[in-house]
């Protein structure tokens, strides 16, 4: 897998492509959640099945206490803001919910990080019975980021590359389980 920034850019391009393509050869669903350091939370979801596409978006503003619907076409613009972080790393810890991961990251780092969770599940119709899953969480740090000493307990939960993890993955193929015969 490429480094975290390159992988993030690839995923951003992939999500942008979902708004443009209409194909009957691939079914997909995706979700992306973005926690900003300004306490704004974006959530976008989308999918395509049998040439039918749907998507939606929401913005939760913590400081103002407001919630609003967003066009899913604004997802790429919102997520492009994350790319402005000076350092983008993979999360490779054991937590799986975005809120508990955010709490863990805040407890470990004095910097105000941002996080983006992305999950994409694709099924190529007619080619294989497998589905392809991407499930990644990116942590972004701004100018103040000085890196982690390897002796720090939290150093193991982020990495800039070499993400090998049983849960966090990029384009992991999962074969369809065989159906059991009824007797």
N, C-alpha and C positions, 0 to 999 in steps of 0.2 A: 504494500500500500504506500502511496505517496505520503509526503509530509502533510501535516494537518492543514496548513494554509492552502496547498494545492488541492487537497481533497475537498476542502470547503468550497473553493471556487468551482470545482467540477460539479458538486452537488447543487450549487446555486444555478449553474447553467442547466443542469438536468431538470430542476424544478421549473425554471423559466420555459424550457422546452415543452413541458406538460401543458402549458396554456396554449401552445401553438399547434400541437399535433392532434390529429384525430385519426386513430388507427384501430382497426379491428384485430390486429395481430398481437396486441399486448393489452392486458388488463393491469391496472395499477391503482394503488391508493397511497397517499402520502400525508404526513402530518409534520408540521414544523412549529416549534415553540421557541420564542426568543424572550429572555429576561434581560432587560437593559440595566445599566448601572444607575439610570435615573428612575428606577422602579416602575418602568412601563413593561407590560407583558403583551406580546403578540402571539396569537395562535391562528394558524392557517391549516386547513385540511382540503384535500381534493382527491379525486379518483376518476377513473374511466373504465367503463365496462360496455362492451358491444356498441361502440361508437357513441355512447352517451357519457357526457362529462359533467361533473359537478364539483364545485369548490366553494369555500366560504372563509371568511376571516373575521377576527375580533381583535380589539385593542382594549386592554385594561390599563388605565392610568392610575397607579397607586397614589401619588401625591394629590391628585384632584378627586380621586374616588369615582371616576367615570368609566363607563363601559360603552363601547361603540362597535357597530358592525363595519367591516372594511371590505372593499372589493378584493377578491383573491389575486387580482392582477397587481396589487400593491405589495404582495409578499416579497418579490425579488428586490424591490426598492427598500423595504424595511430591513431585509437581511443583508443588503449591501452595506448598511450602516455598520453591521458587525465586522465586516471586512476591514474597517478602518482601525481596528485594534492593532497595536504594534506586534503583539505576539498572539498567535492562535495555537491552541494545544488540544489534543484529544483527551477526553475524560476516560479513564480506564479503571475506575473504582468499581465497587460491588453494588452500589445503590442503583435503582432503576427508575424511580419516579423523579420528575424534574424538580419538584419542590424539595424533596429530601437531598437531591444532589446539590441544589443551590445552597441549602443550609450547610452542607458539608464543605463546599467550596468557600463559603463565607467564613466558616470557622477556621479554615486552614490558612487563608491568605489575607494579609492586611490590605492588599490592593482591592479596589472595588471591581471585581470581574463581571463579565457578561457571559451568558451561556445560551447556546442554541442546541436544541434537541431536534433531530431529524430522523424520521422513519419512513422508508419507502419499500413497498412490497410490490414486485412485478411478477406477472405470470405471462410467459410467451406462449401464446396459443398455437397449437399445431406443431410446435418444435419439440417440446419436452413437457413432461408432467411435473417438472420441478418449478418451484418459485424461487425468486431471487430477493433476498432481504438486505437492506441497508439500515443499520440502526447505529447512529453516532451521536455523541454529545461533544460539542466544541466549547472550550473555555477561552475567552478573549481577555487579554490584559492590555492596558494602555501604556503610555510612555514610562511610567514608574516601574515597570516590570524589570526586575534584576535577576530573574532566574531563581531556581531552587537549589539549595545545597542538598546533596544526596543523603546527608544525615538527617534531614528533616522528615518527620513521620508522614507528612502529606505529599512528599515528593513522588510517591508511588501512584498517586491517583491521576496524574497528568503526564502526557508524553507528547513530544513534537512529531514523532514518527514511530514505526515499528509497533503498531497496535495489533496485538494478538490477544484476543479475549473471547471467552465463551458466549458473551452476550452482545458486546459492542462489535460491529462488523461492517464491512463494505462489500456489497455484491456477493453475499454468501448464498450459494445455491443449496436449497433444501429439497430433497426428492419427496415426491408425494408418496405417502404410505400406501401400500396395497390394501385393497378392500378385502375384508374377510368374507368368506362364503357363508351363506346361511344354511343350516342343516335342518 
